[in-house]
Amino acid sequence: MPAVPLSYYQDVLDRISHADRATFRKELRKAFRQLLPEQRDELKRWFRTACLCRPAAESKR
């Protein structure tokens, strides 16, 4: 199977990051299975700097 470009998964994850957590996690796992090891490291760095896992405004009551 040909390698999928990292930019494809970054685009997909960016689009669904605020919509649905379950779908986001599923796509993130899928990306890790498909990408090469060096691409996985780059995706990790992108994910951590983009702060996609944190909601923008979450009220705690």
WOTABEL-V704584 format. One record per residue. N is the residue number from 1. SS is DSSP state (H for helix, E for strand, - for the rest). BURIAL is I if it has 24 or more other C-alpha atoms within 12 Angstrom, else O. Layout:
# WOTABEL-V704584
n=N ss=SS burial=BURIAL
n=N ss=SS burial=BURIAL
This chain:
# WOTABEL-V704584
n=1 ss=- burial=O
n=2 ss=- burial=O
n=3 ss=- burial=O
n=4 ss=- burial=O
n=5 ss=- burial=O
n=6 ss=H burial=I
n=7 ss=H burial=O
n=8 ss=H burial=O
n=9 ss=H burial=I
n=10 ss=H burial=I
n=11 ss=H burial=O
n=12 ss=H burial=O
n=13 ss=H burial=I
n=14 ss=H burial=I
n=15 ss=H burial=O
n=16 ss=H burial=O
n=17 ss=- burial=I
n=18 ss=- burial=O
n=19 ss=- burial=O
n=20 ss=- burial=O
n=21 ss=H burial=O
n=22 ss=H burial=O
n=23 ss=H burial=O
n=24 ss=H burial=I
n=25 ss=H burial=O
n=26 ss=H burial=O
n=27 ss=H burial=I
n=28 ss=H burial=I
n=29 ss=H burial=O
n=30 ss=H burial=O
n=31 ss=H burial=I
n=32 ss=H burial=I
n=33 ss=H burial=O
n=34 ss=H burial=O
n=35 ss=- burial=I
n=36 ss=- burial=O
n=37 ss=H burial=O
n=38 ss=H burial=O
n=39 ss=H burial=O
n=40 ss=H burial=I
n=41 ss=H burial=O
n=42 ss=H burial=O
n=43 ss=H burial=I
n=44 ss=H burial=I
n=45 ss=H burial=O
n=46 ss=H burial=O
n=47 ss=H burial=I
n=48 ss=H burial=O
n=49 ss=H burial=O
n=50 ss=H burial=O
n=51 ss=- burial=O
n=52 ss=- burial=I
n=53 ss=- burial=O
n=54 ss=- burial=O
n=55 ss=- burial=O
n=56 ss=- burial=O
n=57 ss=- burial=O
n=58 ss=- burial=O
n=59 ss=- burial=O
n=60 ss=- burial=O
n=61 ss=- burial=O
